[in-house]
Amino acid sequence: MPRKKSTTLYRPFLRDAWRVTWERKSLWIFGIFAALISTGGVIDVVWQSLQKVQRAESLLENLMNHSFIGYELASSYINQLGVLGPQRMSFLVIVTTLIGIALVVIATLSQGALLLGIRAKDPEDPYVLRTKAGTHFWSFFVVGVLNKVLMGILIVLMALPLWLITLSTVPGHAVIFFLLMLLFIPACIIVNIIYMFALIDIVEKNAHPLDAIHAGMRLFAKQWLASIEYGVLLFFLVFGAGVVFLILLSLLLVPYSIAFTAILLTGSFPLFLSLNILSGFLVVLLIILFGGICVTFQYSAWYIFYKRGLHKTHGKKAFSKILRAFS
């Protein structure tokens, strides 16, 4: 009787990813800033994209309701900025632009440092990782821009038919929207999986951005079903961890309630203010830290998947749990 193939291939991947995440806690800070660009998850990116589609559809509807080219709506925004005065408005635009550029640079460098730290055999100093990440900055930046542009195009292509459907009462248009959704969701997943593979390929092979994208496309084409399975699995793991985290976070309400009641009895306003400031700071700190851990874990998981997919021997085999279960 032939021996059945094991279908627990993803378990070692996730176990190794968690080991790297837990042992290299210094990477969590890079995970926090890398989340500004990409969380490492593909299903949550789809959810965010659907929200952007809804916002884009609302914006288009507002523009078209006011005038065909949106002149009135744009003028209202400009008038609101004009109230600040030219000097204040210029200062606000300059400061906002500089902050945005700084965040993009920090997030891009954090992506590179995070992947370099995961790739290293032994834990490395964060400063060294950040310095090494600078050599890949422009490659990461180009791939990131291409990813955002392509996602933007997908969102616009999805938002325009949605806006047209909202203006129509024909039942058949709802079917068209459903079919478009069936294309939009997998397209977003595919784009972001290839994006992750391209980032890893840049660090692993010091590849040119276009070569890295091509390598990501080839790996996805070879393991497309496994990649989607893996992305969905990572989403549910992180989602489950988020639920547990919220439950544990809610337990902090018990000591907070006791301290809150005790301070109210004292009637001291400084103590009341200090308690709320410290409690809010602690909650925000825990949420940010949890986000950094989740991002580090997902990047580690994708890196391990990438390495297995390009292995000379193991990479030739099918990863998909569905295919392995029925083969």
C-alpha distance (Angstrom), angle and dihedral (degrees) to the residues before:
residue distance angle dihedral
M1 . . .
P2 3.84 . .
R3 3.76 115.9 .
K4 3.79 114.1 -110.9
K5 3.79 115.4 -118.8
S6 3.78 117.1 -114.1
T7 3.79 115.1 -108.2
T8 3.82 95.7 -166.4
L9 3.79 94.4 92.9
Y10 3.81 94.6 122.5
R11 3.80 93.4 54.0
P12 3.83 94.7 71.3
F13 3.80 89.3 45.8
L14 3.79 92.1 54.8
R15 3.78 93.5 41.4
D16 3.81 91.9 53.2
A17 3.80 90.9 45.0
W18 3.80 91.2 53.4
R19 3.82 91.4 46.7
V20 3.81 90.8 54.3
T21 3.81 91.2 45.2
W22 3.79 94.5 50.4
E23 3.80 97.6 41.3
R24 3.82 94.5 47.8
K25 3.78 102.4 50.4
S26 3.80 91.7 159.4
L27 3.82 87.2 73.4
W28 3.78 91.2 65.1
I29 3.80 91.9 80.3
F30 3.82 89.2 55.7
G31 3.80 88.6 48.5
I32 3.81 90.4 55.2
F33 3.81 93.0 55.2
A34 3.82 94.5 37.3
A35 3.80 87.6 59.5
L36 3.81 88.1 69.2
I37 3.82 87.3 73.5
S38 3.79 105.9 21.8
T39 3.79 134.4 -2.7
G40 3.79 92.9 -156.2
G41 3.79 91.2 -116.3
V42 3.80 121.8 111.7
I43 3.80 101.4 -164.7
D44 3.80 94.1 52.3
V45 3.82 87.8 50.6
V46 3.80 88.2 56.5
W47 3.79 90.0 51.2
Q48 3.80 91.1 50.2
S49 3.80 89.5 47.5
L50 3.81 91.3 53.4
Q51 3.80 89.0 52.5
K52 3.81 89.4 50.7
V53 3.80 89.3 50.6
Q54 3.80 89.3 54.6
R55 3.82 92.1 48.4
A56 3.81 91.5 46.5
E57 3.78 90.4 49.9
S58 3.81 90.7 51.1
L59 3.80 91.0 48.5
L60 3.81 91.8 50.5
E61 3.78 90.6 48.6
N62 3.82 92.0 51.1
L63 3.79 91.5 47.6
M64 3.79 93.4 49.4
N65 3.81 93.7 44.0
H66 3.80 92.8 55.4
S67 3.79 97.5 41.1
F68 3.76 138.8 -34.0
I69 3.81 94.3 -98.7
G70 3.79 94.9 32.7
Y71 3.78 93.2 -114.4
E72 3.82 96.4 148.0
L73 3.79 94.9 48.0
A74 3.81 92.6 46.7
S75 3.80 90.3 47.4
S76 3.80 91.4 53.5
Y77 3.79 90.8 54.8
I78 3.81 91.6 47.4
N79 3.81 91.1 49.1
Q80 3.79 90.9 52.2
L81 3.81 90.0 53.1
G82 3.80 90.0 45.2
V83 3.81 90.3 61.6
L84 3.80 88.0 68.8
G85 3.77 92.1 59.9
P86 3.81 128.6 -118.4
Q87 3.81 95.9 -83.3
R88 3.80 95.5 48.3
M89 3.79 92.0 42.4
S90 3.83 91.7 50.7
F91 3.79 90.9 47.6
L92 3.81 91.2 48.7
V93 3.82 92.5 49.1
I94 3.82 92.7 47.5
V95 3.80 94.2 47.5
T96 3.81 92.7 45.5
T97 3.81 91.2 48.9
L98 3.81 93.0 48.9
I99 3.80 91.8 48.1
G100 3.81 90.5 49.2
I101 3.81 92.3 50.0
A102 3.81 91.4 47.3
L103 3.81 92.1 50.9
V104 3.81 91.9 49.0
V105 3.82 91.3 50.5
I106 3.81 93.0 46.9
A107 3.81 92.7 46.2
T108 3.80 92.6 48.1
L109 3.81 92.8 48.9
S110 3.81 89.2 46.3
Q111 3.80 90.7 55.6
G112 3.78 90.7 53.7
A113 3.81 94.1 43.8
L114 3.81 90.5 48.0
L115 3.80 93.7 52.8
L116 3.81 92.2 42.7
G117 3.81 89.7 51.9
I118 3.80 90.9 49.8
R119 3.80 91.3 47.2
A120 3.82 95.1 50.3
K121 3.79 116.3 98.5
D122 3.80 91.4 -138.5
P123 3.81 130.1 28.5
E124 3.81 112.2 -85.6
D125 3.77 133.2 -157.0
P126 3.84 112.1 -88.3
Y127 3.81 91.3 -130.2
V128 3.82 90.8 55.2
L129 3.80 90.9 48.5
R130 3.79 91.8 50.1
T131 3.81 90.5 50.1
K132 3.80 92.2 50.0
A133 3.79 90.6 47.2
G134 3.80 89.0 61.1
T135 3.81 90.2 71.1
H136 3.82 89.8 61.4
F137 3.82 96.7 40.3
W138 3.80 98.8 107.4
S139 3.79 93.1 42.9
F140 3.80 90.5 52.3
F141 3.79 90.7 44.3
V142 3.81 94.0 51.6
V143 3.80 93.2 47.4
G144 3.81 90.4 46.3
V145 3.81 92.6 50.5
L146 3.80 91.8 48.6
N147 3.80 89.6 49.9
K148 3.81 93.0 49.9
V149 3.81 92.2 46.0
L150 3.80 92.3 50.3
M151 3.81 91.7 46.5
G152 3.80 89.1 48.8
I153 3.80 90.8 52.9
L154 3.80 90.6 50.1
I155 3.80 91.0 49.8
V156 3.82 92.5 49.7
L157 3.82 92.0 46.8
M158 3.79 88.6 51.5
A159 3.81 96.1 43.0
L160 3.82 96.8 51.8
P161 3.84 96.1 58.2
L162 3.80 89.3 42.6
W163 3.80 90.4 55.0
L164 3.80 91.3 48.2
I165 3.79 90.7 49.4
T166 3.83 91.6 53.0
L167 3.81 88.6 57.1
S168 3.78 92.8 50.6
T169 3.79 131.0 72.7
V170 3.80 95.5 -163.1
P171 3.86 108.3 123.1
G172 3.79 91.4 -146.7
H173 3.80 90.6 66.5
A174 3.80 90.1 66.6
V175 3.80 88.3 59.0
I176 3.80 89.4 51.3
F177 3.81 90.4 51.8
F178 3.82 90.4 50.1
L179 3.81 90.7 52.1
L180 3.79 90.8 48.1
M181 3.80 89.1 51.5
L182 3.79 90.0 53.4
L183 3.81 87.9 57.7
F184 3.80 97.4 39.1
I185 3.81 98.1 54.1
P186 3.83 97.7 51.4
A187 3.82 90.0 41.6
C188 3.82 90.3 57.0
I189 3.80 91.3 46.9
I190 3.81 92.9 49.4
V191 3.81 93.6 47.3
N192 3.80 93.3 51.6
I193 3.81 95.2 44.2
I194 3.81 90.2 52.7
Y195 3.81 88.0 46.2
M196 3.80 91.1 56.2
F197 3.81 92.1 46.9
A198 3.82 89.9 49.6
L199 3.81 92.5 52.5
I200 3.78 91.0 50.7
D201 3.80 92.1 46.4
I202 3.81 90.5 54.3
V203 3.80 91.1 55.7
E204 3.79 95.5 38.9
K205 3.81 99.1 46.5
N206 3.82 103.0 14.2
A207 3.79 84.3 -121.1
H208 3.80 128.5 179.5
P209 3.83 111.2 -102.8
L210 3.80 93.7 -110.5
D211 3.80 91.8 46.2
A212 3.80 89.5 49.2
I213 3.80 91.3 51.7
H214 3.79 89.9 48.9
A215 3.82 90.6 50.3
G216 3.81 89.6 49.7
M217 3.80 90.8 51.2
R218 3.81 91.9 50.0
L219 3.80 92.6 49.4
F220 3.79 91.8 47.9
A221 3.81 91.4 48.0
K222 3.80 89.6 53.3
Q223 3.80 96.5 44.8
W224 3.81 102.1 21.1
L225 3.79 97.6 137.5
A226 3.79 93.3 43.8
S227 3.82 90.7 48.7
I228 3.80 92.0 54.6
E229 3.82 91.6 44.6
Y230 3.77 90.3 50.1
G231 3.80 92.8 48.3
V232 3.80 91.7 51.0
L233 3.81 90.9 47.0
L234 3.80 91.7 51.5
F235 3.80 90.1 49.7
F236 3.80 93.5 54.0
L237 3.81 92.2 44.6
V238 3.79 92.3 52.3
F239 3.81 91.1 41.8
G240 3.81 90.4 52.1
A241 3.79 90.9 47.2
G242 3.81 88.5 50.6
V243 3.81 91.3 53.9
V244 3.82 91.2 50.0
F245 3.81 89.8 47.1
L246 3.80 91.8 52.6
I247 3.81 90.3 49.8
L248 3.81 91.5 51.2
L249 3.79 90.2 44.7
S250 3.79 90.6 53.2
L251 3.82 89.1 56.1
L252 3.80 87.4 67.0
L253 3.80 87.0 69.9
V254 3.81 88.9 75.4
P255 3.84 97.5 64.4
Y256 3.80 89.5 35.3
S257 3.81 91.7 55.0
I258 3.79 91.4 49.1
A259 3.80 92.5 49.0
F260 3.82 91.0 43.6
T261 3.79 92.3 53.4
A262 3.80 92.7 46.2
I263 3.81 92.2 51.2
L264 3.81 92.1 48.1
L265 3.78 88.7 55.5
T266 3.79 90.8 53.9
G267 3.79 91.4 51.1
S268 3.81 92.0 -142.3
F269 3.81 112.4 149.1
P270 3.86 95.0 -167.4
L271 3.81 90.4 55.1
F272 3.81 90.6 46.4
L273 3.81 91.4 51.3
S274 3.81 93.2 44.5
L275 3.81 92.2 50.9
N276 3.80 93.4 52.3
I277 3.81 93.9 44.9
L278 3.82 92.9 49.3
S279 3.81 92.6 44.1
G280 3.80 92.6 49.7
F281 3.79 91.4 46.7
L282 3.82 91.4 49.8
V283 3.82 93.0 49.8
V284 3.82 92.9 48.3
L285 3.81 90.8 46.6
L286 3.81 92.2 51.2
I287 3.82 92.2 48.1
I288 3.81 92.3 49.8
L289 3.80 91.2 46.6
F290 3.80 91.8 49.8
G291 3.80 89.8 50.5
G292 3.80 91.0 51.8
I293 3.80 91.3 51.1
C294 3.81 92.5 49.2
V295 3.81 93.4 49.0
T296 3.82 91.9 47.4
F297 3.79 90.3 49.8
Q298 3.80 93.8 50.0
Y299 3.81 93.5 47.6
S300 3.81 89.2 49.1
A301 3.79 91.1 49.1
W302 3.81 92.9 51.4
Y303 3.81 91.7 46.2
I304 3.81 91.1 54.4
F305 3.80 90.4 47.1
Y306 3.82 90.1 50.5
K307 3.80 92.5 50.2
R308 3.79 92.3 49.7
G309 3.79 91.4 46.2
L310 3.81 92.5 56.1
H311 3.80 95.5 41.8
K312 3.81 111.2 126.7
T313 3.80 93.0 -128.7
H314 3.80 109.4 18.0
G315 3.79 93.4 39.0
K316 3.79 91.0 67.6
K317 3.80 91.6 62.6
A318 3.80 125.5 83.9
F319 3.81 113.8 -100.6
S320 3.77 97.0 -169.5
K321 3.79 112.9 117.5
I322 3.80 90.1 -150.4
L323 3.80 93.7 52.7
R324 3.81 92.9 43.4
A325 3.79 92.0 48.7
F326 3.80 93.9 54.2
S327 3.80 100.5 33.0
